[in-house]
Amino acid sequence: FGRQKHSELNTWIINNGIRITAPAGSNVIASMDGVIVYAGEFKSYGNMVIVDHGKGLYTIYGNLESINVKNGQKIVVGGLLGKVGLPQSSQKASLYFEVRKDGAPQNPLVWLK
């Protein structure tokens, strides 16, 4: 998360989220109760789900192999959102996870404690 030096491009990049390595096909579950506001494909995120948790708090789950929810659906903590996929830029399966509060990216590691 945050500003990091890209080793191959030799430039600085900003990561608004984190990658969580997991076997392809692993379950991706909701971190909190909420409502699905987006479930579909989105540019560099691949298959993606956005959950609105209220009070300006959103979580984003990207790089999914499959999506198991629909827009407008309520989800509870631990509810199945989809399955982990292979990112376009890597050979390792992983989940992209992002937390936003009032539109600003937050360090997901703080929220996962």
Backbone as ProteinMPNN parsed JSONL, in Angstrom:
{"seq_chain_A": "FGRQKHSELNTWIINNGIRITAPAGSNVIASMDGVIVYAGEFKSYGNMVIVDHGKGLYTIYGNLESINVKNGQKIVVGGLLGKVGLPQSSQKASLYFEVRKDGAPQNPLVWLK", "coords_chain_A": {"N_chain_A": [[0.842, -1.18, 0.0], [0.467, 2.256, -0.718], [3.147, 4.547, -1.648], [5.568, 3.228, -3.802], [8.612, 1.908, -5.132], [8.859, 0.833, -8.415], [10.349, -1.989, -9.502], [10.961, -3.022, -12.093], [10.264, -0.984, -13.895], [11.614, 1.142, -12.893], [10.544, 3.415, -11.568], [8.417, 5.491, -9.512], [5.41, 4.337, -8.044], [1.942, 4.473, -7.084], [0.119, 2.564, -4.885], [-3.148, 1.863, -4.223], [-4.239, -0.144, -2.818], [-3.855, -3.542, -1.618], [-2.229, -6.629, -2.545], [-3.254, -9.884, -1.982], [-1.902, -12.889, -1.694], [-3.142, -15.987, -2.766], [-4.372, -19.314, -3.376], [-5.536, -19.923, -6.713], [-8.993, -19.803, -7.318], [-9.749, -19.831, -4.671], [-12.031, -18.975, -2.024], [-13.422, -15.707, -1.834], [-14.294, -13.531, 0.611], [-16.662, -11.311, 2.192], [-15.517, -8.571, 4.118], [-16.964, -7.081, 5.901], [-20.396, -6.344, 6.797], [-22.638, -5.219, 4.224], [-23.716, -3.579, 1.145], [-23.793, -4.588, -2.207], [-22.482, -2.554, -4.607], [-21.286, -2.559, -7.031], [-20.638, -5.071, -9.36], [-18.759, -6.654, -11.53], [-16.803, -6.474, -14.594], [-13.873, -4.425, -14.705], [-11.64, -2.396, -16.125], [-8.236, -2.397, -15.257], [-8.666, -3.804, -12.931], [-9.845, -6.195, -13.429], [-12.305, -8.753, -12.975], [-14.471, -7.441, -10.608], [-15.656, -6.481, -7.357], [-17.495, -4.12, -5.541], [-18.207, -3.084, -2.313], [-20.508, -1.328, -0.379], [-20.346, -0.107, 2.779], [-21.62, 1.742, 4.25], [-21.722, 5.054, 5.762], [-19.704, 6.292, 4.239], [-17.751, 4.362, 3.788], [-16.092, 1.968, 1.856], [-15.284, -1.209, 0.379], [-13.114, -2.796, -1.926], [-12.803, -5.454, -4.11], [-10.724, -7.019, -6.202], [-9.556, -8.607, -9.271], [-10.845, -11.06, -9.583], [-11.658, -14.443, -10.248], [-14.203, -15.394, -10.602], [-17.516, -14.076, -9.998], [-19.861, -13.972, -7.407], [-22.034, -12.48, -6.615], [-24.587, -9.895, -6.989], [-25.373, -6.599, -8.241], [-26.803, -4.406, -5.852], [-27.399, -6.362, -4.028], [-27.587, -7.475, -0.646], [-24.97, -8.169, 1.662], [-23.368, -10.174, 4.105], [-20.858, -10.124, 6.715], [-18.288, -12.349, 5.953], [-19.704, -13.474, 3.908], [-19.884, -15.0, 0.662], [-18.214, -13.537, -1.995], [-16.872, -14.034, -4.386], [-14.38, -15.757, -6.37], [-10.819, -16.193, -6.119], [-8.586, -15.059, -8.652], [-6.208, -15.161, -11.432], [-3.993, -12.512, -11.841], [-3.625, -10.21, -14.609], [-1.073, -9.235, -14.848], [0.667, -10.982, -13.636], [1.934, -14.239, -12.695], [1.132, -15.386, -10.403], [-1.585, -16.303, -8.394], [-3.863, -14.041, -6.884], [-5.66, -11.83, -4.68], [-6.886, -8.583, -5.146], [-7.196, -6.029, -2.851], [-8.887, -3.294, -1.525], [-9.518, -0.437, 0.517], [-11.683, 2.239, 1.039], [-12.377, 5.373, 2.465], [-14.64, 7.895, 2.629], [-13.949, 8.41, -0.019], [-11.175, 8.429, -0.04], [-8.208, 6.485, -0.295], [-7.407, 3.951, 2.06], [-5.104, 2.354, 4.31], [-5.28, -1.0, 3.895], [-4.305, -2.948, 5.654], [-4.544, -1.94, 8.211], [-7.295, -1.997, 8.579], [-7.814, -4.699, 8.485], [-7.004, -5.816, 10.85]], "CA_chain_A": [[0.0, 0.0, 0.0], [1.187, 3.529, -0.707], [4.158, 4.854, -2.653], [6.589, 2.189, -3.884], [9.479, 1.919, -6.319], [8.622, -0.294, -9.313], [11.692, -2.489, -9.823], [11.155, -3.208, -13.533], [10.109, 0.285, -14.614], [12.483, 2.121, -12.248], [9.777, 4.628, -11.311], [7.565, 5.402, -8.333], [3.994, 4.105, -8.293], [1.07, 4.547, -5.913], [-0.806, 1.446, -4.743], [-4.268, 2.223, -3.359], [-4.673, -1.339, -2.114], [-2.841, -4.575, -1.446], [-2.469, -7.939, -3.153], [-3.212, -10.971, -1.016], [-1.637, -14.124, -2.428], [-3.991, -17.115, -2.386], [-4.539, -20.222, -4.514], [-6.617, -19.616, -7.653], [-10.242, -20.478, -6.983], [-10.074, -19.693, -3.248], [-13.171, -18.108, -1.735], [-13.228, -14.316, -1.424], [-15.443, -13.243, 1.466], [-16.848, -9.919, 2.615], [-14.861, -8.238, 5.383], [-17.974, -6.453, 6.757], [-21.735, -6.282, 6.214], [-22.82, -4.104, 3.308], [-24.528, -3.732, -0.061], [-22.997, -4.621, -3.427], [-22.792, -1.42, -5.48], [-20.761, -2.885, -8.357], [-20.138, -6.435, -9.546], [-18.519, -6.819, -12.957], [-15.431, -6.252, -15.052], [-13.458, -3.027, -14.679], [-10.264, -2.187, -16.607], [-7.096, -3.126, -14.69], [-9.089, -4.573, -11.766], [-10.449, -7.458, -13.862], [-13.605, -8.902, -12.329], [-14.358, -6.655, -9.388], [-16.842, -6.244, -6.54], [-17.399, -3.009, -4.593], [-19.209, -3.182, -1.245], [-20.764, -0.109, 0.386], [-20.59, -0.466, 4.173], [-22.27, 2.879, 4.896], [-20.901, 6.113, 6.366], [-18.566, 6.628, 3.381], [-16.761, 3.289, 3.786], [-16.234, 0.991, 0.77], [-14.193, -2.137, 0.12], [-13.015, -3.191, -3.329], [-12.196, -6.771, -4.276], [-10.423, -7.12, -7.622], [-8.821, -9.747, -9.796], [-11.627, -12.248, -9.274], [-11.885, -15.44, -11.301], [-15.651, -15.4, -10.788], [-18.278, -13.217, -9.09], [-21.025, -14.7, -6.908], [-23.028, -11.527, -6.119], [-25.17, -8.987, -7.98], [-25.59, -5.217, -7.797], [-27.962, -4.21, -4.994], [-27.524, -7.469, -3.082], [-27.014, -7.302, 0.688], [-23.963, -9.186, 1.987], [-22.968, -10.158, 5.517], [-19.455, -10.454, 6.922], [-18.037, -13.756, 5.669], [-20.477, -13.895, 2.745], [-19.075, -15.274, -0.529], [-18.254, -12.534, -3.064], [-16.364, -14.622, -5.624], [-13.212, -16.634, -6.266], [-9.528, -15.589, -6.469], [-8.131, -15.341, -10.001], [-4.83, -14.817, -11.805], [-3.921, -11.165, -12.408], [-3.062, -10.111, -15.955], [0.331, -8.84, -14.786], [1.443, -11.892, -12.801], [1.649, -15.666, -12.79], [0.679, -15.819, -9.087], [-2.966, -15.963, -8.067], [-3.968, -13.117, -5.76], [-6.81, -10.954, -4.562], [-6.59, -7.176, -4.927], [-8.113, -5.551, -1.814], [-8.75, -1.853, -1.297], [-10.477, 0.176, 1.432], [-11.807, 3.684, 0.837], [-13.218, 6.097, 3.415], [-14.949, 9.21, 2.058], [-13.257, 8.504, -1.298], [-9.717, 8.387, 0.104], [-7.682, 5.151, -0.007], [-6.93, 3.68, 3.418], [-4.237, 1.189, 4.366], [-6.126, -2.155, 4.236], [-3.755, -3.73, 6.765], [-5.094, -1.383, 9.447], [-8.685, -2.431, 8.66], [-7.892, -6.159, 8.595], [-6.563, -6.26, 12.183]], "C_chain_A": [[0.883, 1.238, 0.0], [2.202, 3.649, -1.837], [5.263, 3.801, -2.612], [7.376, 2.327, -5.176], [9.203, 0.656, -7.135], [9.974, -0.766, -9.838], [11.941, -2.605, -11.33], [11.121, -1.899, -14.31], [10.992, 1.392, -14.054], [11.789, 3.473, -12.077], [8.933, 4.412, -10.058], [6.12, 5.196, -8.755], [3.238, 4.225, -6.982], [0.13, 3.348, -5.955], [-1.894, 1.847, -3.752], [-4.787, 1.036, -2.552], [-3.513, -2.3, -1.958], [-3.22, -5.815, -2.25], [-2.284, -8.985, -2.066], [-3.06, -12.261, -1.806], [-2.505, -15.244, -1.861], [-4.107, -18.033, -3.595], [-5.704, -19.795, -5.4], [-7.843, -20.438, -7.276], [-10.609, -20.423, -5.515], [-11.259, -18.746, -3.074], [-12.711, -16.708, -1.335], [-14.481, -13.934, -0.652], [-15.465, -11.775, 1.881], [-16.214, -9.684, 3.983], [-15.822, -7.612, 6.386], [-19.323, -6.563, 6.063], [-21.813, -5.093, 5.255], [-23.749, -4.437, 2.161], [-23.603, -3.681, -1.265], [-23.422, -3.452, -4.314], [-22.213, -1.621, -6.877], [-20.24, -4.32, -8.346], [-19.993, -6.654, -11.046], [-17.066, -6.573, -13.301], [-15.121, -4.76, -15.054], [-11.978, -2.933, -14.984], [-9.203, -3.017, -15.904], [-7.446, -3.928, -13.432], [-9.605, -5.961, -12.152], [-11.87, -7.55, -13.339], [-13.5, -8.309, -10.94], [-15.704, -6.547, -8.685], [-16.545, -5.066, -5.614], [-18.552, -3.14, -3.609], [-19.283, -1.855, -0.509], [-21.137, -0.531, 1.804], [-21.271, 0.661, 4.944], [-21.259, 3.855, 5.473], [-19.626, 6.396, 5.586], [-17.495, 5.564, 3.282], [-17.088, 2.256, 2.703], [-15.047, 0.043, 0.768], [-14.288, -2.582, -1.328], [-12.237, -4.502, -3.395], [-11.975, -6.972, -5.77], [-9.672, -8.384, -7.971], [-9.519, -11.065, -9.467], [-11.748, -13.158, -10.494], [-13.374, -15.484, -11.644], [-16.291, -14.526, -9.715], [-19.556, -13.949, -8.697], [-22.123, -13.785, -6.369], [-23.514, -10.648, -7.256], [-25.337, -7.6, -7.379], [-26.869, -5.133, -6.967], [-28.142, -5.283, -3.933], [-26.912, -7.1, -1.734], [-26.061, -8.46, 0.941], [-23.62, -9.05, 3.474], [-21.494, -10.509, 5.609], [-19.284, -11.965, 6.737], [-18.81, -14.289, 4.482], [-19.591, -14.025, 1.513], [-19.301, -14.213, -1.605], [-17.851, -13.131, -4.401], [-15.192, -15.526, -5.326], [-11.964, -15.89, -6.745], [-9.132, -16.016, -7.88], [-6.661, -15.023, -10.2], [-4.813, -13.418, -12.396], [-3.28, -11.185, -13.792], [-1.562, -9.876, -15.915], [1.207, -9.829, -14.023], [1.053, -13.338, -13.06], [1.127, -16.216, -11.464], [-0.759, -15.373, -8.847], [-2.972, -15.033, -6.852], [-5.273, -12.348, -5.83], [-6.301, -9.528, -4.411], [-7.638, -6.657, -3.951], [-7.825, -4.092, -1.511], [-9.847, -1.396, -0.341], [-10.482, 1.663, 1.162], [-12.773, 4.254, 1.86], [-13.386, 7.508, 2.894], [-14.137, 9.456, 0.787], [-11.748, 8.385, -1.236], [-9.25, 6.958, 0.403], [-7.122, 5.065, 1.41], [-6.011, 2.466, 3.372], [-5.078, -0.017, 4.793], [-5.602, -2.958, 5.429], [-4.274, -3.237, 8.108], [-6.521, -1.903, 9.659], [-8.829, -3.937, 8.865], [-7.474, -6.68, 9.958], [-7.72, -6.766, 13.01]], "O_chain_A": [[1.93, 1.26, 0.648], [2.122, 2.947, -2.844], [5.825, 3.51, -1.556], [6.859, 2.805, -6.186], [9.298, -0.457, -6.617], [10.665, -0.026, -10.538], [13.044, -2.307, -11.789], [11.867, -1.726, -15.273], [11.113, 2.458, -14.658], [12.349, 4.524, -12.39], [8.761, 3.281, -9.604], [5.657, 5.811, -9.716], [3.817, 4.095, -5.904], [-0.574, 3.14, -6.943], [-1.61, 2.136, -2.59], [-5.666, 1.19, -1.704], [-2.35, -1.937, -2.137], [-4.385, -6.018, -2.589], [-1.296, -8.978, -1.331], [-3.981, -12.678, -2.508], [-2.595, -15.429, -0.648], [-3.956, -17.577, -4.728], [-6.739, -19.355, -4.9], [-7.738, -21.622, -6.955], [-11.67, -20.915, -5.132], [-11.463, -17.832, -3.874], [-11.74, -16.546, -0.596], [-15.592, -14.001, -1.179], [-14.436, -11.1, 1.915], [-16.36, -10.5, 4.892], [-15.546, -7.604, 7.585], [-19.384, -6.846, 4.866], [-21.136, -4.083, 5.452], [-24.472, -5.433, 2.19], [-22.723, -2.823, -1.336], [-24.579, -3.367, -4.724], [-22.609, -0.926, -7.812], [-19.503, -4.725, -7.447], [-20.987, -6.82, -11.752], [-16.208, -6.475, -12.423], [-15.981, -3.934, -15.36], [-11.15, -3.351, -14.175], [-9.268, -4.246, -15.953], [-6.599, -4.66, -12.92], [-9.782, -6.813, -11.282], [-12.57, -6.54, -13.263], [-12.579, -8.618, -10.185], [-16.755, -6.523, -9.326], [-15.489, -5.01, -4.984], [-19.711, -3.287, -3.999], [-18.267, -1.318, -0.068], [-22.13, -1.23, 2.007], [-21.478, 0.551, 6.153], [-20.087, 3.523, 5.649], [-18.588, 6.702, 6.173], [-16.422, 5.829, 2.742], [-18.203, 1.737, 2.637], [-13.933, 0.435, 1.113], [-15.376, -2.727, -1.885], [-11.16, -4.635, -2.814], [-12.94, -7.083, -6.526], [-9.216, -9.127, -7.102], [-8.874, -12.054, -9.119], [-11.917, -12.693, -11.621], [-13.757, -15.594, -12.809], [-15.699, -14.268, -8.668], [-20.255, -14.486, -9.556], [-23.056, -14.267, -5.726], [-22.941, -10.645, -8.346], [-25.43, -7.445, -6.161], [-27.892, -5.714, -7.329], [-28.961, -5.123, -3.028], [-25.846, -6.486, -1.679], [-26.3, -9.585, 0.501], [-23.588, -7.947, 4.02], [-20.938, -11.119, 4.696], [-20.043, -12.757, 7.296], [-18.606, -15.434, 4.077], [-18.651, -13.249, 1.338], [-20.423, -14.011, -2.069], [-18.418, -12.781, -5.436], [-15.015, -16.001, -4.205], [-12.035, -15.065, -7.656], [-9.312, -17.171, -8.264], [-5.957, -14.662, -9.257], [-5.538, -13.149, -13.353], [-2.487, -12.074, -14.105], [-0.848, -10.269, -16.838], [2.381, -9.545, -13.784], [-0.027, -13.62, -13.579], [0.724, -17.377, -11.394], [-1.107, -14.213, -9.07], [-2.193, -15.21, -5.916], [-5.899, -12.23, -6.883], [-5.381, -9.282, -3.631], [-8.835, -6.819, -4.185], [-6.682, -3.702, -1.273], [-10.967, -1.905, -0.382], [-9.426, 2.287, 1.064], [-13.847, 3.699, 2.097], [-12.409, 8.239, 2.731], [-13.689, 10.576, 0.541], [-11.098, 8.252, -2.273], [-9.828, 6.289, 1.259], [-6.456, 5.981, 1.891], [-6.136, 1.633, 2.474], [-5.545, -0.064, 5.931], [-6.389, -3.584, 6.139], [-4.429, -4.024, 9.042], [-6.91, -2.213, 10.785], [-9.855, -4.399, 9.364], [-7.579, -7.881, 10.207], [-7.527, -7.177, 14.154]]}, "name": "protein", "num_of_chains": 1, "seq": "FGRQKHSELNTWIINNGIRITAPAGSNVIASMDGVIVYAGEFKSYGNMVIVDHGKGLYTIYGNLESINVKNGQKIVVGGLLGKVGLPQSSQKASLYFEVRKDGAPQNPLVWLK"}
